[in-house]
Amino acid sequence: MIAPSAFDVRLASARMIAPSVRHLAFERADGGAFEFAPGQWVNLVMPLPSGEIKRSYSIASAPEGGGGFELAVTRVEGGPGSTYLHGIEPGATLRAIGPHGLFTREGGDAAPALFVATGTGVAPFRSMLGAALRAGGVAPMSLLLGVRFEEDILYREEFEAIAARHPNVRFAVTLSRPAEGWSGRSGYVQSHVPELLAALAKESEAAPHVWICGLDRMVSTVKDLCRKELGLDRKRVHVERYD
C-alpha cells in the first residue's frame, strides 16, 4: 500500500455537477506525481480565518500516473470545509495529505462487482470503474446510485456513456423522491440490490463482490442484506462509511 505524504495542490478546474455538489480537479503544485489506488481518499487542509481544518474526501478519479486527482464535494449548510471548497476558484492552493484507505479495487480485478452508492459515495466507484476500463477489464460491473431527485444524479451523462460503450458495465439509478413522470427505478438502493446481484451472478462463473459507500445507515442496511439475507461471504462485501 502506498504511504501517505503531505504536499501542496492547486485547483485546476471546478464545476457544479448537481445543485449542491461541486466537482474539483486538483494538481500537485510542485508538478510531482501522486500515486494512489482506486477507492482511496485524501485529507485536505483548509486555511480558514478561525484556523486550519482538515476534511477527508474520496478520490473520484482513476489513477493516471500524473499529479492530479478529482473530488466530488457536497455543500453542507454551516459546514466550514465544504463551504470553503465551494468558494475557491482555480489557482487556489492548499495542503493535501494522502492517499489513505483500504477500500480499494485494482483495475485488473477479474471478479464481478456491484457498486452501491448514495450521493457522493459514488466517488470511489468512479475511480474504480475508470481504473478497470483503463486496464481493459471485462469483468461484469454494475453501478447502483441512489439520490433524492433526478437533478442529483452525479456524473449521469458520463456513466450512461460508459455503459453504452462497454457491454460489461451497467448503470442504474434509483430516486427516493421521484417527480411525476420519472420512469426509472424508485425507492432506496437496498430494494434493488437482490435483482442486480442476481443478474451479475448469471453473467460470470466467478462469485460477485459488493462494494458499498455512503452514510452509515445505508451502508449497514445493504451490508446486512448481502450477508444475512443473500448469504454472501463477508470477504465479498466491502464497505466505506462517510459518517
C-alpha positions in Angstrom: 0.0 0.0 0.0 1.2 3.5 -0.9 2.4 5.5 2.2 0.6 8.9 2.6 2.6 12.1 2.2 1.8 15.8 2.5 2.0 18.1 -0.5 0.5 21.3 -1.8 -2.1 21.2 -4.5 -3.6 23.8 -6.9 -7.2 23.8 -8.0 -7.1 23.3 -11.8 -10.8 23.5 -12.5 -14.2 23.2 -10.9 -17.8 22.7 -12.0 -21.2 22.0 -10.4 -22.5 18.5 -11.2 -25.6 18.8 -9.1 -27.4 21.6 -7.2 -25.3 21.1 -4.1 -22.3 19.1 -5.4 -19.1 20.6 -6.9 -16.5 18.6 -8.9 -13.0 19.8 -8.2 -9.8 18.8 -10.1 -6.5 19.4 -8.3 -2.9 19.1 -9.4 0.3 18.9 -7.3 1.7 22.4 -7.1 5.3 21.0 -7.5 4.5 19.1 -10.6 5.3 15.8 -9.0 3.3 12.5 -9.2 0.6 11.4 -6.9 0.2 7.7 -6.7 -3.0 6.2 -5.2 -5.1 3.0 -5.5 -8.7 3.2 -6.9 -11.0 3.8 -4.0 -8.6 5.7 -1.7 -9.2 9.1 -0.1 -7.2 12.3 0.7 -7.2 14.8 3.5 -7.4 18.5 2.6 -6.1 21.1 5.0 -8.1 24.3 4.6 -6.8 27.7 5.9 -9.8 29.3 7.4 -9.7 32.6 9.3 -10.5 30.7 12.5 -7.6 28.3 11.9 -6.8 25.3 9.8 -9.3 22.5 9.5 -8.9 19.1 7.9 -11.5 17.1 6.0 -11.4 13.7 4.2 -12.7 13.1 0.6 -12.7 10.0 -1.6 -10.8 10.4 -4.8 -13.3 10.5 -7.7 -10.8 9.9 -10.5 -8.8 6.9 -11.6 -5.0 6.8 -11.2 -3.3 8.1 -14.3 0.3 8.3 -13.1 0.4 12.1 -13.0 0.0 14.6 -10.2 -3.8 15.1 -10.3 -6.9 13.9 -8.6 -10.5 14.8 -8.6 -13.1 15.1 -5.8 -16.9 15.5 -5.5 -17.9 17.7 -2.6 -21.4 18.2 -1.3 -22.0 21.7 0.2 -23.3 21.2 3.7 -25.1 24.2 5.2 -23.0 25.5 8.0 -20.1 23.2 7.1 -16.9 25.2 7.0 -14.9 22.7 4.9 -17.5 22.2 2.1 -18.3 26.0 2.1 -14.6 26.8 1.6 -14.3 24.2 -1.2 -17.4 25.6 -2.9 -16.0 29.1 -2.8 -12.4 28.7 -4.0 -11.5 29.5 -7.6 -9.0 27.8 -10.0 -5.5 28.7 -9.0 -6.1 28.5 -5.2 -3.6 26.3 -3.3 -4.0 24.2 -0.2 -2.4 21.3 1.6 -3.2 17.7 0.8 -2.3 14.6 2.8 -2.7 11.1 1.3 -3.5 8.7 0.0 -5.4 6.8 2.7 -7.7 3.9 2.9 -8.1 0.2 2.3 -11.4 0.3 0.4 -9.7 -0.4 -2.9 -10.2 -2.4 -6.1 -7.4 -2.7 -8.5 -8.1 -2.2 -12.2 -7.3 -5.7 -13.2 -9.6 -7.3 -10.6 -11.4 -10.1 -12.5 -14.3 -10.6 -10.0 -17.8 -9.2 -11.0 -18.6 -6.2 -8.9 -21.8 -4.5 -7.8 -21.1 -0.9 -6.7 -23.8 0.5 -4.4 -23.6 4.3 -3.6 -25.7 7.1 -2.4 -24.8 10.7 -3.2 -21.1 11.5 -3.3 -20.5 7.9 -2.1 -20.2 7.3 -5.9 -16.8 9.0 -5.9 -14.6 5.9 -5.2 -16.6 3.9 -7.7 -15.9 6.4 -10.4 -12.3 5.8 -9.6 -12.6 2.0 -9.6 -14.7 1.9 -12.8 -12.3 4.2 -14.6 -9.3 2.1 -13.5 -11.0 -1.1 -14.6 -11.7 0.3 -18.1 -8.2 1.6 -18.5 -6.9 -1.8 -17.6 -9.1 -3.4 -20.3 -11.1 -5.2 -17.6 -14.0 -7.3 -18.9 -15.5 -8.4 -15.6 -19.2 -7.6 -15.3 -19.7 -4.4 -13.2 -22.9 -2.8 -12.1 -23.2 0.7 -10.5 -26.3 1.4 -8.5 -26.6 5.1 -7.5 -29.3 6.3 -5.1 -30.2 10.0 -4.8 -33.3 12.0 -3.9 -34.1 13.9 -7.1 -33.3 13.5 -10.8 -31.1 16.6 -10.7 -29.0 15.0 -8.1 -27.7 12.2 -10.3 -23.9 12.6 -10.3 -21.9 12.1 -13.5 -25.1 10.9 -15.2 -24.0 11.5 -18.8 -20.6 10.1 -18.2 -21.9 6.9 -16.6 -24.6 6.5 -19.2 -22.0 6.9 -22.0 -19.7 4.3 -20.4 -22.5 1.8 -20.1 -23.4 2.4 -23.7 -19.8 1.7 -24.9 -18.9 -1.2 -22.6 -21.2 -4.3 -22.7 -19.8 -5.4 -19.3 -20.9 -2.2 -17.5 -24.4 -1.4 -16.2 -25.6 1.9 -14.7 -28.7 2.0 -12.6 -30.3 5.0 -10.7 -33.0 4.9 -8.1 -34.7 8.1 -6.8 -36.1 8.2 -3.2 -38.2 11.2 -4.1 -39.1 10.9 -7.8 -41.1 13.6 -9.6 -44.2 12.8 -11.6 -43.1 11.4 -15.0 -39.9 9.6 -13.7 -39.9 6.2 -15.4 -36.8 4.8 -13.8 -36.2 3.0 -10.5 -37.5 4.4 -7.3 -37.1 3.8 -3.6 -33.9 3.1 -1.6 -30.9 1.3 -3.0 -31.5 -1.9 -0.9 -34.7 -2.5 -2.8 -32.7 -3.1 -6.0 -29.6 -4.9 -4.7 -31.0 -8.5 -4.9 -32.1 -8.1 -8.6 -28.8 -6.5 -9.7 -26.7 -9.0 -7.8 -28.6 -12.0 -9.3 -28.1 -10.5 -12.8 -24.3 -10.2 -12.1 -24.2 -13.8 -10.9 -25.7 -15.0 -14.2 -23.0 -13.1 -16.3 -20.0 -14.9 -14.8 -18.9 -18.1 -13.2 -16.9 -16.1 -10.6 -18.7 -15.0 -7.5 -19.6 -11.3 -7.4 -18.4 -8.8 -4.8 -20.4 -6.0 -3.4 -18.9 -2.6 -2.7 -20.9 -0.1 -0.6 -20.2 3.5 0.0 -22.3 6.3 1.7 -23.7 7.2 5.0 -23.7 4.7 7.8 -27.4 3.9 7.8 -27.4 2.9 4.1 -24.1 1.0 4.3 -25.2 -1.0 7.4 -28.6 -1.9 5.8 -27.1 -3.0 2.5 -24.3 -4.9 4.2 -26.7 -6.8 6.4 -28.9 -7.6 3.4 -26.0 -9.0 1.5 -24.5 -11.1 4.3 -27.6 -12.2 6.3 -30.4 -12.4 3.7 -28.5 -13.1 0.5 -25.8 -15.2 2.1 -22.6 -13.5 0.7 -19.4 -14.4 2.4 -18.0 -11.4 4.4 -14.9 -11.3 2.3 -17.1 -10.4 -0.7 -18.7 -7.4 1.0 -16.7 -4.2 1.2 -17.8 -1.0 2.9 -16.8 2.6 3.3 -18.7 4.9 5.6 -18.9 8.7 5.3 -20.1 9.4 8.9 
